[in-house]
Amino acid sequence: MPAPGGTEPVADDELLYRRIPVSQRWYDPQVDPCPSPEAFRPTPNDATGLSVYRGKYKTVEEAARGLEGKSYYVAVLRAGDLRANGIDVVPRPKEGDPGHAELPGLTYENRKMDKVLEWKVLLSGQLCLRVEGPFPRRP
Amino acid sequence: MSTLESQYTISGSFLNVVQTGTADEQTLASLERERQEMRDAWDAVIDRRLIEWGAAPSTLEDDGIAPPSLDVIRLASRLVIAMRDQGAAAPLRVVPNGEGGIVFERQSGPFFQTLEISADLTVELASYRNARLVSRQRLC
């Protein structure tokens, strides 16, 4: 049973979900089975780390819920694979969203550093287990 | 950072010409077809990506994501035409970078390359081998 609030450490065998907007074309299975590294570029919303969702708290469909009227894919990752490659994962629950977690090594501020560029390519090309979706837009 | 590692894909037809020193009509036709396919792929980048983004940038808006500006799209179009006319291999993907720029991506075996136009119109080329950065240079 998860600890209240989702503050317990992320276990190595936990699956993590990263939402990918369909509109950006960062994933196209007809072009490449892997998503673009841009799917892992931190945005201004990722000030303390790249946002992901913990599979123990959310389904893939729930993780795919973004802005109204938009469709999303979901990239599936495994926490232990990330850590084995030097990418840390920490729980960062939000109010009403205990499944929120972050990769603190990838932030908006350091997004142009060499190591972050490498991690983006690693996440997209080697650590992404699969991509699910697209999930239909919310009404 | 090591120097840029070149990685070019040589087509079967071109390789045949190099190896045999001859080029029959069939080989020449094949080379012409490959050249045309490459041009068509570059043209598709303009027709199906850049024009679409320029006409309706709001389709790219999302939480924390900014679409490319018209200036970035114009520069990307000029680069596409230049690379097409030089016979460069078509990219794997051309995508927005999420903060007002555009990224061209190319993959060849363990090599991965990005040519990124940033929102401030600077252009950077980065090359990776097995997800390790081997070269990164600002072009303008």
Interface residues (C-beta under 8 A of the other chain):
Chain A: P21 S23 Q24 R25 W26 D28 V31 D32 S36 P37 E38 R41 T43 P44 N45 D46 G66 L67 K70 D114 L117 E118 V121 L122 G125 Q126
Chain B: M1 R49 T59 L60 D62 D63 G64 I65 L92 R93 V95 P96 N97 G98 E99 V103 E105 Q107 F112 T114 A126 Y128 A131 R132 L133 R136
